[in-house]
Amino acid sequence: MELVLATDTQKAERDRVTHAAWGSPLTVEQFQQREARLRAHPWCREGMRTWLLMDGGQVLASCETLRMDSYLRGPDGAHVKGTSEGIASVFTEEALRGHGHATRLMDLLAERVAGETPPHHALLLFSDVGAPLYRRSGYQEAPAWDWHLPAAGGLSTHAVDALLCDGDVPLLLGQMRRPDVPFYLWPSAAQVDWHLERERAYAQLLHRPRPEACGATVGRSTALWAMMARYDQLVVLMMDAESLDDAVALLEAARGVAHRAGLSNVVLWEEPGTLPWVARVADATRVARDGALPMLRPLRPGLPPAARVDFPRALWV
Ligand SMILES: CC(C)(COP(=O)(O)OP(=O)(O)OC[C@H]1O[C@@H](n2cnc3c(N)ncnc32)[C@H](O)[C@@H]1OP(=O)(O)O)[C@@H](O)C(=O)NCCC(=O)NCCS
């Protein structure tokens, strides 16, 4: 068995097979179009790879890696920028399951990525199948809670200073406060735009309008969000609120935008930075996250356990 990088033809063939897991409600052809479009996005062109576990000519399992920025505090107290690899789309065809192929793929991949230079900080994934499968390969999970707010008509967006369009993201993202912790992952503007590219792709393929804005600002507080058309949700990708009033204004704007886009609710991932505010917002309910369990495998000593790392929704792959 060996781990290889997929050719373009193998990637298209894999899209056809993985449609069973992630394609709905798109047709196989639409899903292949979605995948081709996302691979052409600048963030993917910079650091996306498709991996195959091969046995002779047969693909036993596959996954993708996407490179992202992470920051580790050095001995002088300053954060040093490095990279981590996000793993997505781990897949074994139904007839081949239960023979340890996904586990072997994860182990060989970690070995390969750990040997790359410059050395990466960590491997990261968001499990839809719970923790045990990935724990075997050295990943630890972090708690995963969501806050749901119903979309609401009649809410005004006048309490925010501005609604944002795609082009505003780099500036606003650059102004957001980062966590004061030894290690954190922080999306680049291109990584955030990848979520908006997904939104653009689904809007086009499903013939539905995009939300009128991808975020809002009030004072020095900002929220960035994207539509998840498949789940009828507006998901908050990043949020930096300086006060309860700001958080309420931003989330009310999100609820109004969601309603006008025909979505049923707004979902905010719980993080140390969002919890103090969202817990006090009327109508917000805390729900154990269904899927997307953040899991981290350090690739160098000195990294904190996953439970002490922040995972904003914008990191999801
Ligand atoms: C999850 C998946 C990749 C596992 O592939 P595999 O080659 O069978 O994996 P392994 O043989 O290494 O490990 C199988 C283990 O995964 C567990 N597993 C598989 N699907 C699971 C699920 N939906 N929920 C919980 N555990 C699951 C099995 O119970 C098995 O555990 P066991 O060995 O203790 O019995 C495969 O089932 C798949 O492609 N599923 C559809 C796509 C998907 O959900 N991918 C994961 C995204 S995070």
The ligand as a Gaussian input file, in Angstrom:
#p B3LYP/6-31G(d) Opt

LIG

0 1
 C      -15.556000       7.020000       7.810000
 C      -14.857000       6.188000       6.744000
 C      -13.857000       7.058000       6.009000
 C      -14.126000       5.041000       7.429000
 O      -13.420000       4.311000       6.436000
 P      -12.810000       2.831000       6.724000
 O      -11.784000       2.569000       5.702000
 O      -13.920000       1.879000       6.882000
 O      -12.145000       3.114000       8.154000
 P      -11.329000       2.119000       9.097000
 O      -11.541000       0.700000       8.620000
 O       -9.962000       2.606000       9.249000
 O      -12.083000       2.339000      10.450000
 C      -13.419000       1.972000      10.538000
 C      -13.971000       2.533000      11.810000
 O      -14.634000       3.766000      11.516000
 C      -15.897000       3.735000      12.147000
 N      -16.901000       4.508000      11.415000
 C      -17.139000       4.474000      10.095000
 N      -18.212000       5.262000       9.830000
 C      -18.601000       5.797000      10.988000
 C      -19.651000       6.666000      11.358000
 N      -20.508000       7.169000      10.459000
 N      -19.751000       7.020000      12.652000
 C      -18.908000       6.539000      13.587000
 N      -17.891000       5.682000      13.307000
 C      -17.760000       5.326000      12.017000
 C      -16.282000       2.275000      12.106000
 O      -17.257000       2.014000      13.087000
 C      -14.993000       1.556000      12.379000
 O      -14.770000       1.456000      13.772000
 P      -14.244000       0.062000      14.406000
 O      -12.972000      -0.293000      13.632000
 O      -14.002000       0.399000      15.831000
 O      -15.327000      -0.904000      14.162000
 C      -15.896000       5.569000       5.737000
 O      -16.902000       4.915000       6.485000
 C      -16.534000       6.592000       4.814000
 O      -16.005000       6.905000       3.755000
 N      -17.700000       7.141000       5.209000
 C      -18.413000       8.131000       4.397000
 C      -17.688000       9.462000       4.351000
 C      -17.384000      10.020000       5.732000
 O      -18.264000      10.161000       6.583000
 N      -16.101000      10.356000       5.966000
 C      -15.617000      10.879000       7.213000
 C      -15.671000      12.358000       7.206000
 S      -15.018000      13.035000       8.718000

